[in-house]
């Protein structure tokens, strides 16, 4: 079932909980804060509470006035996380930027409320609609509480995670769950445009959680809650923090996210897919890994470079590649720069192609 936009925010959010480990020891599970400490990797009585307490002070409530033809027609509510003492807040773009053509009466201004009750006027400084990530800035005379960014690359299905935010404007709300899937594709969710990957969790998520952090049991942010499936329980999705960190670097470098575009539909290969393709076409190249190109967009940089449907990319810029993610990492933000690819074709013919990426249209 494809995610259905929520009423308040066009997308809804979800989060999960950190590290379950090998098991739960009885004495650890009944211990109090001053009692026996849980073993390393075990879930104790205070584990989730401690994770929530670590990140909680840095989680904020965001409110943006929405207007139409000069009239205020309501507010968009969401959550965010302070990631540096100077007041940089990480959140969702759909919380602070208008997605449906209604003018925003706030003119880039956001009402920010901290867990301790302090309120500030924030300014939207960066927003990327494709990834749905935005940065809001507030100014404080004193250092602000911050959350530590963790890593999402080592997360495994079944690990505990915590979602913190302001669902239905109920500030300081904490829910817990597990990571259901670490690489849920946007195509699996019925979302068009460029391919994206999400963390899927079963944390309770509601309107207003969007933009809030998904936290592991060490209290580190491992994702930004983005959306949920309205017609189902326990289906929420977050942007992995490793992807968010790259987006933040783009913001710092150029004020926007630069995405190279080749115009190639690509698919990661494995032994089973290779066997299936060779069964259909005995001339399919003898490869065990690589990235196959099922389709080339007419008029694209890929077509101009000479790519053909059925090509298998085995090297990119001198490095062996076995996944789309590796190709994307190698490209980085290299728009307009020639890149060399080694491809294998039918009957094991090897060809070296030079492709010049264009900048992707952010609206597709």
QUIZILIN-V7438 format. One record per residue. N is the residue number from 1. SS is DSSP state (A for helix, B for strand, O for the rest). PSI is psi as a letter, one per 20 degrees, with the letter a starting at -180 (* if undefined). Layout:
((N:SS:PSI) (N:SS:PSI))
//
This chain:
((1:O:p) (2:O:q) (3:O:q) (4:O:p) (5:O:q) (6:O:r) (7:O:h) (8:O:g) (9:O:q) (10:O:h) (11:O:q) (12:O:r) (13:O:r) (14:O:r) (15:O:r) (16:O:a) (17:B:q) (18:O:d) (19:O:o) (20:O:h) (21:O:a) (22:O:h) (23:O:a) (24:O:o) (25:O:q) (26:A:g) (27:A:h) (28:A:h) (29:A:i) (30:O:j) (31:O:q) (32:O:a) (33:O:h) (34:O:i) (35:O:b) (36:O:q) (37:O:q) (38:O:q) (39:O:r) (40:O:p) (41:O:i) (42:O:q) (43:O:o) (44:O:r) (45:O:h) (46:O:j) (47:A:g) (48:A:h) (49:A:g) (50:A:h) (51:A:g) (52:A:h) (53:A:h) (54:A:g) (55:A:h) (56:A:g) (57:O:h) (58:O:i) (59:B:p) (60:B:q) (61:B:p) (62:B:p) (63:B:p) (64:B:p) (65:B:p) (66:B:p) (67:B:q) (68:B:o) (69:O:l) (70:O:i) (71:B:p) (72:B:p) (73:B:j) (74:B:a) (75:B:q) (76:B:p) (77:B:q) (78:B:a) (79:B:r) (80:B:r) (81:B:p) (82:B:p) (83:B:i) (84:B:q) (85:O:i) (86:O:i) (87:O:k) (88:B:p) (89:B:p) (90:B:p) (91:B:a) (92:B:q) (93:A:h) (94:A:i) (95:A:h) (96:A:i) (97:O:q) (98:O:p) (99:O:i) (100:O:k) (101:O:i) (102:O:p) (103:O:q) (104:O:o) (105:O:i) (106:O:i) (107:O:l) (108:O:j) (109:B:q) (110:B:p) (111:B:p) (112:B:p) (113:B:p) (114:O:r) (115:O:h) (116:O:j) (117:O:i) (118:O:q) (119:B:q) (120:B:q) (121:B:p) (122:B:r) (123:B:p) (124:B:o) (125:B:h) (126:B:q) (127:B:p) (128:B:o) (129:O:h) (130:O:g) (131:O:i) (132:O:k) (133:B:p) (134:B:q) (135:B:p) (136:B:q) (137:B:p) (138:O:q) (139:O:p) (140:O:q) (141:O:i) (142:O:q) (143:O:q) (144:O:q) (145:O:q) (146:O:q) (147:O:q) (148:O:p) (149:B:p) (150:O:b) (151:O:p) (152:O:i) (153:O:h) (154:O:j) (155:O:q) (156:O:q) (157:O:p) (158:O:i) (159:O:q) (160:B:q) (161:B:r) (162:B:p) (163:B:p) (164:B:p) (165:B:b) (166:O:m) (167:A:p) (168:A:k) (169:A:j) (170:O:n) (171:O:q) (172:O:k) (173:B:p) (174:B:p) (175:B:q) (176:B:q) (177:B:b) (178:B:r) (179:B:p) (180:B:h) (181:B:p) (182:B:i) (183:B:l) (184:B:p) (185:B:q) (186:A:h) (187:A:h) (188:A:h) (189:A:j) (190:O:k) (191:O:p) (192:O:a) (193:O:a) (194:O:q) (195:O:p) (196:O:r) (197:B:q) (198:B:q) (199:B:p) (200:B:p) (201:B:r) (202:O:j) (203:O:q) (204:O:p) (205:O:p) (206:O:r) (207:O:p) (208:O:i) (209:O:h) (210:O:p) (211:O:i) (212:O:r) (213:B:q) (214:B:p) (215:B:q) (216:O:r) (217:O:i) (218:O:j) (219:O:j) (220:O:q) (221:B:p) (222:B:i) (223:B:r) (224:B:p) (225:B:p) (226:B:g) (227:B:r) (228:B:r) (229:O:o) (230:O:h) (231:O:j) (232:O:q) (233:O:q) (234:O:k) (235:O:n) (236:B:q) (237:B:q) (238:B:q) (239:B:p) (240:B:q) (241:A:h) (242:A:h) (243:A:h) (244:A:g) (245:A:h) (246:A:h) (247:A:g) (248:A:h) (249:A:g) (250:A:g) (251:A:g) (252:A:h) (253:A:g) (254:A:j) (255:O:j) (256:O:r) (257:O:p) (258:O:p) (259:O:o) (260:B:q) (261:B:p) (262:O:h) (263:O:k) (264:B:p) (265:B:p) (266:B:q) (267:B:p) (268:B:p) (269:O:q) (270:O:r) (271:A:h) (272:A:g) (273:A:g) (274:A:g) (275:A:g) (276:A:g) (277:A:h) (278:A:h) (279:A:h) (280:A:h) (281:O:o) (282:O:i) (283:O:i) (284:O:p) (285:O:q) (286:O:n) (287:O:q) (288:O:h) (289:O:r) (290:O:a) (291:B:o) (292:B:q) (293:B:n) (294:B:h) (295:B:q) (296:B:p) (297:O:p) (298:O:p) (299:O:j) (300:O:r) (301:A:h) (302:A:g) (303:A:g) (304:A:h) (305:A:i) (306:O:j) (307:O:q) (308:O:q) (309:O:p) (310:O:i) (311:B:q) (312:B:o) (313:B:p) (314:B:i) (315:B:q) (316:B:p) (317:O:l) (318:O:j) (319:B:p) (320:B:p) (321:O:q) (322:O:j) (323:O:q) (324:A:h) (325:A:h) (326:A:h) (327:A:g) (328:A:g) (329:A:h) (330:A:g) (331:A:h) (332:O:c) (333:O:k) (334:O:m) (335:O:p) (336:O:j) (337:O:p) (338:B:p) (339:B:p) (340:B:p) (341:B:p) (342:B:p) (343:B:q) (344:B:p) (345:B:a) (346:A:q) (347:A:k) (348:A:k) (349:B:p) (350:B:p) (351:B:q) (352:B:p) (353:B:q) (354:B:o) (355:B:q) (356:B:o) (357:O:q) (358:B:r) (359:B:p) (360:O:q) (361:O:o) (362:O:i) (363:O:i) (364:O:*))
//
